Amino acid sequence: MSSTHPLKDQLALLIGAALETVAPDAPVSLEIERPKNPAHGDFSSNAAMQLARPLKRNPRELAQRIVAELPASPLIAEADIAGAGFINFHLAPAAWHGIVRQVRAAGARFGRAQRETPQRVLVEFVSANPTGPLHVGHGRQAALGDALCNLYAAQGWDVYREFYYNDAGVQIATLAASVQARAKGLQPGDAAWPEAAYNGDYIADIARDFLAGKTVKSDDREFTASGDVDDLDSIRQFAVAYLRHEQDLDLRAFAVHFDNYYLESSLYTDGRVAATVQRLVDAGKTYEQDGALWLRTTDYGDDKDRVMKKSDGSYTYFVPDVAYHIAKWERGFARAINIQGTDHHGTIARVRAGLQAANAGIPEGYPDYLLHTMVRVMRGGEEVKISKRAGSYVTLRDLIEWTSKDAVRFFLLSRKADTEYVFDIDLALARNNDNPVYYVQYAHARICRVFEEWGGDAATLADADLAPLAAAHELALMQRLAEYPETVASAARDLAPHLLVHYLQMLAGDFHAWYNAEKFLVADEATKRARLALADAARIVIVNGLALLGVDAPEKM
């Protein structure tokens, strides 16, 4: 399937045929757009204006020549010239009828593109250290990452989902100390309670299961507790496995899966960090000062050079990041996308600088980043800040349990990633048109109810005469359906799943307006079959679009 507007492709072929006569050797980049004012036609081309200068011709005269040389086509009702030389195309209803047939013939494939040689893309997202439950910010990241993976797969890419986390370091040591304190009978507020400890109820749960000698299994590890309160290493390993299992439960409830879990600790045990540092030293991109090893990141646009290895011998946090991304490149991922919070913005320049300095053949701008802001949660007009489970923040599981997986996904994808989002619990529970996910899902359920009342087989509509589809609401709906492939392509290209959310809301609005204006199961057989075919096409696109967002399309509501 094409990843652009189906009718734009066909118009481009017609204009191209005309240009073979008017200007066979002149370079032109065809741009076909929808006019802002519908009265100016369905599509507009500036081909004549592009050719005017190289051909030293009047653009309006060129436009007239192009129109005169257009091959005859049942798609075009009229082509006129406006302004300095724009060619406006008014399409015949039959052109839009063809969209209905395309959608129904392609079914689940409508809006999907194919590549002869699929490129590999690695999308890294969530990547939460196992120190506590996933919070709503992780939820936004999970929704963005999964939707982006689906969008890229729909564009013919070979998509690989990866979760990267640290199973060692200061945070994990704090986790182990917190669990040990709980296992010894301490609790937050006690004089001996560690000042930096984690205070959520989940710490007590881990301590209880550790003392019971339980075995926990996650998607990437399994561990049995020793039950010895003084065995800090066993406590650490058990706590990490326990919280990874909890994260897996959250992600399964959110219908998110990963192809691989990559441990930051493995970069050290496999020698990748040491090898990367040596590579940078050998490239002459480092220097020593004040007992520390520095990387000349200013050579690559950073505002100052960065410490790689501190005077105490430990590495700064961006060094394993550089090693990790070299590993991504060496694993064959020519495209890598990282989805992270906006608090990671400062790491972008130094990671990319490290990759360039390593001279590993990695292109500038690798990897791509999609940064997102955090999420505020509102209920009853007041902000919800505390979860008993986590102790200090609302968890992803809270949000799913309070509302639904579909509502959480749709809502968290409904805004551009780098804009603040306020999740309204009350709105997510509302069963009315103010709730955007309900509004879209209800459009699908309405269509299913129409077909249930009809009682016929949708497959028999393949040869339906679509000529009766000429009302304004019907044309608007067909025009919206035609925009779907281009919307999917744009959402993937721009790392912007919210574009698809907005599209589905507009599509649902077009359908509801048509549903309220016309009866479907009318006495006239031709009209009934035509309207059922259009409704079925709308159903297909709603299902396809919601599936890319990871949202269900219920048949009844």
Salt bridges, closest charged atoms under 4 A:
ASP80 OD2 - HIS90 NE2 2.99
GLU124 OE1 - LYS328 NZ 2.89
ASP146 OD1 - ARG161 NH2 3.14
ASP146 OD2 - ARG409 NH2 2.82
GLU162 OE1 - ARG331 NH2 2.52
ASP167 OD2 - ARG221 NH2 3.25
ASP205 OD1 - ARG208 NH1 3.22
ASP209 OD1 - ARG208 NE 3.93
ASP209 OD1 - LYS214 NZ 3.41
ASP219 OD1 - ARG252 NH2 2.65
ASP220 OD2 - ARG221 NE 3.65
ASP220 OD1 - ARG244 NE 3.21
ASP233 OD1 - ARG236 NH2 2.79
GLU246 OE1 - ARG397 NH2 3.01
ASP248 OD1 - ARG244 NH2 2.64
ASP250 OD1 - ARG397 NE 2.50
ASP299 OD2 - LYS285 NZ 3.94
ASP302 OD2 - ARG306 NE 2.86
ASP303 OD1 - ARG306 NH2 2.70
GLU330 OE1 - ARG272 NH1 3.06
GLU330 OE2 - ARG279 NH1 3.67
ASP343 OD1 - HIS344 ND1 3.24
ASP368 OD2 - ARG335 NE 2.47
GLU383 OE1 - ARG376 NE 3.49
ASP398 OD1 - ARG389 NH1 2.91
GLU401 OE1 - ARG389 NH2 3.78
ASP406 OD1 - LYS405 NZ 2.93
GLU420 OE2 - ARG376 NH1 3.47
ASP463 OD1 - ARG529 NH2 2.86
GLU474 OE2 - ARG531 NE 3.12
GLU483 OE2 - ARG34 NH1 3.46
GLU483 OE1 - ARG480 NH1 3.43
GLU486 OE2 - LYS8 NZ 2.89
ASP494 OD1 - ARG493 NE 3.26
ASP510 OD2 - ARG480 NE 2.59
GLU518 OE1 - ARG531 NH2 3.15
GLU525 OE1 - LYS528 NZ 3.15
ASP536 OD2 - ARG104 NE 2.84
ASP536 OD1 - ARG539 NE 2.92
ASP552 OD1 - LYS405 NZ 3.51
